[in-house]
Amino acid sequence: MSFKSSIGNKASFASQQLARIPTDLVQLALRLGLAGIFWASARTKVSEDLSISDSTYFLFEEEYQLPFLPVDIAVPLTTYAEHLLPILLLVGFATRLSALGLFAMTLVIQIFVYPSAFMSTHLGWFAMALAVMSFGPGRWSLDHLIAR
């Protein structure tokens, strides 16, 4: 057996083994990965009793400066969406809609807040959200249990 065919056989074997990763595990990982990003961000915006911090209002007024929403609306809307949507992804309820919400938030962040972060950050967020929207939550979800 030649070196080239030996490498080809090993690559084929590895590919076959990787294809055996359960799809439901992949879908769960996508949901949790996307949820974790936004949950971590949400927790920086509130105190322990979920009241929105003054620093969050400051960021929206001075750094984020969204052109289409007043700060008094944007801050609670995004802060509580960053809490609720990851929880929904975690349990797999209204999964595609939750991923769509986080996709939209990422789009706003990309366009208006951090336009230079596409390749380094936002592309991964878009990819996870698109995968969840496209492939759904998997069998390890409330959506699946409800649909049965």
Residue pairs with C-beta under 8 A, 6 or more apart in sequence:
1 9
23 135
23 138
24 138
24 139
24 140
26 138
27 132
27 135
27 136
27 137
27 138
27 140
27 141
28 92
28 138
28 140
28 141
30 128
30 131
30 132
30 135
31 89
31 90
31 92
31 95
31 99
31 132
31 137
31 138
31 141
32 89
32 90
33 128
34 86
34 89
34 99
34 102
34 125
34 128
34 129
34 132
35 85
35 86
35 87
35 89
35 90
36 86
37 125
38 82
38 85
38 86
38 102
38 105
39 82
39 83
39 86
39 87
41 82
42 79
42 82
42 83
42 86
44 56
45 52
45 53
45 56
45 75
45 79
45 82
46 52
46 53
46 56
46 79
46 83
47 53
50 83
52 75
52 76
52 79
56 75
56 79
57 71
57 75
60 66
60 71
60 74
60 75
61 71
63 113
64 74
64 112
64 113
65 112
66 74
66 108
66 112
66 113
67 112
69 77
78 105
81 101
81 105
82 105
85 98
85 101
85 102
86 98
86 102
88 94
88 95
88 97
88 98
89 95
89 98
89 99
89 102
89 132
91 141
91 142
92 137
92 138
92 140
92 141
92 142
92 143
92 144
93 141
93 142
93 143
93 146
94 143
95 132
95 136
95 137
95 141
95 143
96 132
96 133
96 136
96 137
98 132
99 128
99 129
99 130
99 132
99 133
100 129
100 133
102 125
102 129
103 125
103 126
103 129
103 130
103 133
106 122
106 125
106 126
106 129
107 126
109 117
109 122
110 117
110 118
110 122
114 121
114 122
136 143
137 143
137 144
138 144
